[in-house]
Amino acid sequence: MFGTDQPIALNLLGSERSREALEGVAMELEDSLYPLLREVRIGIDPTSVFKDADWALLIGAKPRGPGMERADLLDINGQIFQQHVCICLGLWAVWLCRVCCVWAMCDCV
């Protein structure tokens, strides 16, 4: 995707609720000593996380809760991804930012 010798800086976006888990992910990545991983930053503010992004890999989604219908889940996750892709990336990423969205299908949650 990026080439065999392309250094990578990761900016990970989370929420207040997921911040602690995100810090753990960042520590694991840094401890793994990937030779091309230059930096791992975490944040809960999309402005700083998406600023000057060349690539945006939007991974994850809100899990299906008790009593939640599939349509509700699709609506909630659709709004989250729409906000990040259309608003955040449109305002702060580089003009030719490439975007890949991966989220759990409601049958899998």
C-alpha positions as CSV (number, residue, x, y, z in Angstrom):
1,M,0.0,0.0,0.0
2,F,2.7,2.5,0.9
3,G,5.8,0.8,-0.6
4,T,8.5,-1.3,1.0
5,D,10.6,1.5,2.4
6,Q,8.0,4.2,3.2
7,P,8.3,5.6,6.8
8,I,4.9,5.9,8.5
9,A,3.5,8.3,11.1
10,L,0.3,7.2,12.7
11,N,-2.3,9.6,14.1
12,L,-4.9,7.6,16.0
13,L,-8.3,9.1,16.7
14,G,-10.4,8.0,19.7
15,S,-12.8,9.3,22.2
16,E,-12.7,10.1,25.9
17,R,-14.0,6.6,26.6
18,S,-11.5,4.8,24.4
19,R,-8.4,7.0,25.2
20,E,-6.9,4.5,27.7
21,A,-7.2,1.6,25.2
22,L,-5.7,3.8,22.5
23,E,-2.7,4.6,24.7
24,G,-2.2,0.8,25.1
25,V,-2.3,0.3,21.3
26,A,0.2,3.1,20.8
27,M,2.6,1.6,23.4
28,E,2.3,-1.9,21.8
29,L,3.1,-0.4,18.4
30,E,6.1,1.5,19.8
31,D,7.4,-1.5,21.7
32,S,7.2,-3.7,18.5
33,L,10.0,-1.7,16.9
34,Y,8.6,-1.7,13.4
35,P,11.5,-0.3,11.4
36,L,9.4,2.1,9.3
37,L,7.1,3.3,12.1
38,R,8.4,6.8,12.8
39,E,5.7,8.2,15.2
40,V,2.4,7.2,16.9
41,R,0.2,10.1,18.1
42,I,-3.2,9.7,19.7
43,G,-5.9,12.3,20.1
44,I,-9.6,12.9,20.5
45,D,-9.7,16.0,18.5
46,P,-10.3,15.3,14.8
47,T,-8.8,18.7,13.9
48,S,-5.3,17.7,15.1
49,V,-5.6,14.0,14.1
50,F,-6.6,14.6,10.5
51,K,-4.4,17.7,9.9
52,D,-2.4,17.2,6.7
53,A,-3.3,13.5,6.4
54,D,-2.2,11.8,3.2
55,W,-4.1,8.6,4.0
56,A,-7.0,8.0,6.3
57,L,-7.8,4.5,7.3
58,L,-11.1,4.7,9.2
59,I,-11.3,1.4,11.1
60,G,-13.9,0.3,13.6
61,A,-17.5,1.3,14.5
62,K,-19.9,1.5,17.4
63,P,-20.9,-2.0,18.4
64,R,-24.5,-3.2,18.4
65,G,-26.1,-2.8,21.8
66,P,-28.9,-4.7,23.4
67,G,-32.2,-4.1,21.7
68,M,-30.6,-2.1,18.9
69,E,-32.0,-2.7,15.4
70,R,-29.7,-3.1,12.4
71,A,-31.0,0.1,10.9
72,D,-30.2,2.0,14.1
73,L,-26.6,0.7,14.0
74,L,-26.2,1.6,10.3
75,D,-27.6,5.1,11.0
76,I,-25.3,5.7,13.9
77,N,-22.1,4.4,12.3
78,G,-23.0,6.1,9.0
79,Q,-23.2,9.4,10.8
80,I,-19.8,8.8,12.5
81,F,-18.0,8.0,9.2
82,Q,-19.8,10.7,7.3
83,Q,-18.7,13.2,9.9
84,H,-15.1,12.1,9.7
85,V,-14.9,11.7,6.0
86,C,-16.9,14.6,4.7
87,I,-16.2,17.2,7.4
88,C,-12.9,16.4,9.1
89,L,-11.0,15.1,6.2
90,G,-12.5,17.7,3.9
91,L,-11.3,20.6,6.1
92,W,-7.9,19.4,7.4
93,A,-6.4,16.6,5.2
94,V,-4.3,17.2,2.2
95,W,-6.2,17.8,-1.1
96,L,-5.5,14.3,-2.5
97,C,-6.0,12.4,0.7
98,R,-6.9,8.7,0.1
99,V,-9.6,7.2,2.4
100,C,-10.4,3.6,3.2
101,C,-13.4,2.9,5.6
102,V,-13.6,-0.5,7.3
103,W,-16.4,-1.1,9.7
104,A,-18.1,-4.2,11.1
105,M,-21.3,-5.2,9.3
106,C,-24.3,-5.4,11.5
107,D,-24.6,-9.1,11.1
108,C,-21.1,-9.6,12.6
109,V,-21.6,-7.4,15.7
